[in-house]
Amino acid sequence: MNDLMLLYLMVSSYMVGIAWYAYFTHYPLFSYINNSDFSVYHSRYVLSTTFPIAIPMVLELALCCWLLAIDLREFWIIQLAVISLIWGVTFLWSVPYHNKIEKVFKIETHSHLIVSHLVRSLLWSAKLIILFFYIRNSL
């Protein structure tokens, strides 16, 4: 395993960990924030999570593209396809619900946000499991 693949494995593992942490911790706690304070809380939440989530997502995408460019295999195409699904769920499903919930907290919107994040967490986990098997079979 080369250094680039090791870095990709580290970023992918980080994203799985942060995704499940947010799923089990951050998103459920939204329902405990007072409605009058929720908009301010959510705005700060989004700002504070941008760096630890957005930067690694971009790095994960860039590393996968780089690995695909230097090693054109079906495996890297599959990895890139799963990352594309994650980005699609993020920007077509999760972000719109974040925008809705920031204006006014509703249980239905909160539920949709939790489900969208569950899908993202499962996709990241599946991608990592596939990566582990690929690395194990490559050694």
CORMOQUI-V17109 format. One record per residue. OMEGA is omega in radians with two decimals (999 if undefined). Layout:
# CORMOQUI-V17109
omega=OMEGA
omega=OMEGA
This chain:
# CORMOQUI-V17109
omega=-3.13
omega=-3.08
omega=-3.14
omega=3.11
omega=3.10
omega=3.10
omega=3.10
omega=3.09
omega=3.13
omega=-3.14
omega=3.13
omega=3.11
omega=3.09
omega=-3.10
omega=3.09
omega=-3.14
omega=-3.11
omega=3.14
omega=-3.13
omega=3.07
omega=3.12
omega=-3.12
omega=-3.06
omega=-3.05
omega=-2.99
omega=-3.05
omega=3.08
omega=-3.11
omega=3.11
omega=-3.06
omega=3.14
omega=3.13
omega=3.11
omega=-3.11
omega=-3.11
omega=-3.14
omega=-2.95
omega=-3.09
omega=3.11
omega=3.13
omega=-3.08
omega=3.10
omega=3.12
omega=3.09
omega=-3.13
omega=3.12
omega=-3.07
omega=3.14
omega=-3.12
omega=-3.11
omega=-3.08
omega=3.12
omega=-3.05
omega=-3.11
omega=3.09
omega=3.08
omega=3.12
omega=3.11
omega=3.12
omega=3.11
omega=-3.12
omega=3.13
omega=3.13
omega=3.11
omega=3.13
omega=3.11
omega=3.08
omega=-3.13
omega=-3.12
omega=-3.12
omega=-3.05
omega=3.10
omega=3.11
omega=3.14
omega=-3.10
omega=3.05
omega=3.10
omega=3.10
omega=3.14
omega=3.11
omega=3.13
omega=3.08
omega=3.10
omega=3.07
omega=3.12
omega=3.13
omega=3.10
omega=3.10
omega=-3.13
omega=-2.98
omega=3.13
omega=-3.08
omega=-3.05
omega=-3.10
omega=3.09
omega=3.10
omega=3.01
omega=3.13
omega=3.12
omega=-3.05
omega=3.11
omega=-3.14
omega=3.13
omega=3.13
omega=3.01
omega=-3.13
omega=-3.12
omega=3.11
omega=3.10
omega=3.12
omega=3.10
omega=3.13
omega=3.12
omega=3.14
omega=3.13
omega=3.13
omega=3.06
omega=3.11
omega=3.11
omega=-3.13
omega=3.11
omega=3.11
omega=3.11
omega=3.14
omega=3.12
omega=3.13
omega=-3.14
omega=3.12
omega=3.10
omega=3.11
omega=3.11
omega=3.13
omega=3.10
omega=-3.13
omega=-3.14
omega=-3.13
omega=3.14
omega=-3.08
omega=999
